[in-house]
Amino acid sequence: MHILATEGLTKRFPTVTALDRLTVDVGTGVTGLVGANGAGKSTLIKILLGLLPPSAGGAKVLDLDVTTQGTQIRRIVGYMPEHDCLPPDVSATEFVVHLAQMSGLPRTAARERAADVLRHVGLAEERYRAMGGYSTGMKQRVKLAQALVHDPKMIFLDEPTNGLDPRGRDEMLALIRRIGTEFGISVLVTSHLLGELERICDHVIVIDAGRLLRSSAITEFTQATQSLTVEVEEGVQPLAERLAEHGQQVTQHGRLLLVKVSGPETFDAIRDAVVDLDLCLIRMEQGRHRIEDVFREEAADVV
Ligand SMILES: Nc1ncnc2c1ncn2[C@@H]1O[C@H](COP(=O)(O)OP(=O)(O)OP(=O)(O)O)[C@@H](O)[C@H]1O
């Protein structure tokens, strides 16, 4: 099932083209939208919500047209904006209940639903305190809670890890993954940090200056490389020499050996050499591409 699709989507501002003939097609699950600052991520989200008209091309979200059915889209899609304007003298509970009522829930249902989502995002007793005294992490959680409160089918999260410390970022990423898996809500999440999306996304879209660089399943980004990392307790030098004698391409990096995989015989050669030299093998693992590598290569191709 396609949850969102764009066709030649273009957005021109007076001095800049923020989106340039973008054509993508996304299925259910967690999708990452990656790009440097100014790449066009927020502009795309605003168009998908029907808040900003495209200059050319079109887009559909859950089969609804962004130019003519914005209100219906916003009814079933949650949105966590990048910047916040949380009223400082209002508590998270009051704020989220208010937004739940604005979405059409009666007062009692709104209170119950707000309590549930605030618990899910990890705001405990603090939720009764005024938000002016909240940390960045707590504010991000409130923004996430309000995006979920009307029980959306899909959510757009714009830079949800912005301003968080490493622990806060890990917790937020785990929460987003749970929303996608346990709650079954499809997620479009933006970030300029490529590595963090690798951990939680099923699919990644990479854009640069409004143009599509790549749109693929995460498994395609991180497919196995053709090199094996080998670590032994001692004797890395004799092992390197022995493998080279047997025709393997080996490079040494401190205590690690990188061995080019030429076929199953590479694995056999390492096993035999380790046994012959009576070494203690700590690990032998096949490298995987990281999203950063792909992005760097493809950005270089485009320039
Ligand atoms: N309302 C606007 N008027 C004019 N230019 C705009 C407007 N909104 C965005 N832009 C420009 O469009 C380009 C894309 O901006 P956008 O905010 O979509 O990028 P982004 O990838 O979300 O980056 P960031 O993470 O920094 O917000 C930028 O050059 C930005 O300056």
The ligand as an SDF file (V2000), in Angstrom:
LIG
                    3D

 31 33  0  0  0  0  0  0  0  0999 V2000
    8.5250   30.5550    3.1670 N   0  0  0  0  0  0  0  0  0  0  0  0
    9.6890   30.5610    2.5350 C   0  0  0  0  0  0  0  0  0  0  0  0
   10.0650   31.6090    1.7500 N   0  0  0  0  0  0  0  0  0  0  0  0
   11.2260   31.6210    1.0640 C   0  0  0  0  0  0  0  0  0  0  0  0
   12.1440   30.6160    1.1130 N   0  0  0  0  0  0  0  0  0  0  0  0
   11.8440   29.5430    1.8820 C   0  0  0  0  0  0  0  0  0  0  0  0
   10.6060   29.4510    2.6380 C   0  0  0  0  0  0  0  0  0  0  0  0
   10.5840   28.2660    3.3040 N   0  0  0  0  0  0  0  0  0  0  0  0
   11.7490   27.6390    2.9880 C   0  0  0  0  0  0  0  0  0  0  0  0
   12.4880   28.4050    2.1490 N   0  0  0  0  0  0  0  0  0  0  0  0
   13.7970   28.0310    1.5680 C   0  0  0  0  0  0  0  0  0  0  0  0
   13.6270   26.7810    0.9200 O   0  0  0  0  0  0  0  0  0  0  0  0
   14.7880   25.9560    1.1150 C   0  0  0  0  0  0  0  0  0  0  0  0
   14.3590   24.6650    1.7880 C   0  0  0  0  0  0  0  0  0  0  0  0
   13.9590   24.9410    3.1400 O   0  0  0  0  0  0  0  0  0  0  0  0
   13.4020   23.8390    4.1410 P   0  0  0  0  0  0  0  0  0  0  0  0
   13.0510   24.5370    5.4230 O   0  0  0  0  0  0  0  0  0  0  0  0
   12.3610   23.0470    3.4620 O   0  0  0  0  0  0  0  0  0  0  0  0
   14.6940   22.9330    4.3550 O   0  0  0  0  0  0  0  0  0  0  0  0
   14.9580   21.7890    5.4110 P   0  0  0  0  0  0  0  0  0  0  0  0
   15.5610   20.6580    4.6650 O   0  0  0  0  0  0  0  0  0  0  0  0
   13.7480   21.5300    6.2240 O   0  0  0  0  0  0  0  0  0  0  0  0
   16.0740   22.4390    6.3210 O   0  0  0  0  0  0  0  0  0  0  0  0
   16.0680   22.7810    7.8960 P   0  0  0  0  0  0  0  0  0  0  0  0
   16.2730   21.4860    8.5820 O   0  0  0  0  0  0  0  0  0  0  0  0
   17.2040   23.7280    8.0330 O   0  0  0  0  0  0  0  0  0  0  0  0
   14.7160   23.4140    8.1680 O   0  0  0  0  0  0  0  0  0  0  0  0
   15.7440   26.7870    1.9260 C   0  0  0  0  0  0  0  0  0  0  0  0
   16.6640   27.4040    1.0510 O   0  0  0  0  0  0  0  0  0  0  0  0
   14.8650   27.8240    2.6050 C   0  0  0  0  0  0  0  0  0  0  0  0
   15.5890   29.0020    2.8530 O   0  0  0  0  0  0  0  0  0  0  0  0
  1  2  1  0
  2  3  1  0
  2  7  2  0
  3  4  2  0
  4  5  1  0
  5  6  2  0
  6  7  1  0
  6 10  1  0
  7  8  1  0
  8  9  2  0
  9 10  1  0
 10 11  1  0
 11 12  1  0
 11 30  1  0
 12 13  1  0
 13 14  1  0
 13 28  1  0
 14 15  1  0
 15 16  1  0
 16 17  2  0
 16 18  1  0
 16 19  1  0
 19 20  1  0
 20 21  2  0
 20 22  1  0
 20 23  1  0
 23 24  1  0
 24 25  2  0
 24 26  1  0
 24 27  1  0
 28 29  1  0
 28 30  1  0
 30 31  1  0
M  END
$$$$
